[in-house]
């Protein structure tokens, strides 16, 4: 088998993960700059919601007021987590579809 299932490559720096992160990050940036329509932010909707929840939690629980300058750092961190999940799913599907069929 070509993928060697006992030796898992790191999904954190895989080409699929970095590609998804670059595409979603570019879509968010271009949408914020007005080059793409605002609806392009839908690709980042889970990351934006998670960042807002984290920012609210940190303020309510620890009175850490990060504000808007840290919100975008949080959004891009969650965009990276989103890209890692997509990369892991893509890697899992690739491993599933490249297994030999025993017949």
C-alpha positions, -999 to +999 in steps of 0.1 A: +000+000+000+014+034-010+002+054+020+018+033+048-010+035+073+013+030+103+032+063+095+008+092+098+020+124+082+013+156+101-019+172+089-009+205+105+015+214+077+001+193+049-003+209+014-041+205+016-043+223+049-020+252+039-039+255+006-073+256+022-060+282+048-045+303+020-077+302-001-100+310+029-077+337+042-075+353+008-113+352+005-117+369+039-091+395+031-105+403-004-140+405+010-129+429+037-112+451+012-143+452-010-128+433-039-151+403-034-187+406-023-194+405+015-211+371+010-176+356+005-172+359+043-194+328+045-163+306+040-151+321+073-184+321+092-175+292+116-142+309+124-158+343+129-184+328+152-158+309+172-136+340+175-165+362+187-175+335+213-139+332+225-135+370+227-168+373+246-158+344+269-124+359+277-139+393+285-167+379+306-146+354+325-113+371+328-120+407+319-095+405+290-105+431+265-087+421+234-108+443+211-108+444+174-071+443+170-070+407+185-102+396+170-087+392+135-058+372+150-084+349+166-104+347+133-073+336+114-064+311+141-098+295+138-095+297+100-064+276+104-082+251+127-109+249+101-083+242+074-067+215+095-101+198+098-106+200+061-071+186+055-077+158+080-109+148+062-092+150+028-064+128+041-088+103+055-108+101+023-076+097+003-065+069+026-099+053+023-101+055-015-065+043-021-068+011-001-066-020-023-098-040-028-094-076-016-114-098-037 
